[in-house]
């Protein structure tokens, strides 16, 4: 059995899959709603911007936002949320 360390707990692979499925479900519920995103750009430096989740796919989700006056379409994996590299908050 393969074990991973997640949020301070040892988790087996089945447990991580359940967590990812829950993240996918929650992301699917907020598609199209205005949100605030915080994205870790490395060295614990976060970039904060407003936008909305445009689509949720099996492995990734896309975010439509305005960054420095330019409309952008960004994509992230659900694992980015689990690892807290992407944080999503209601606006």
Secondary structure, 3 states (H helix, E strand, C coil): CCEEEECCEEEEHHHHHHHHHHHHHHHHHCCCCEEEEEEECCCCCEEEEEEEEEEECCCEEEEEEEECCEEEEEEEEHHHHHCCCEEEEEC
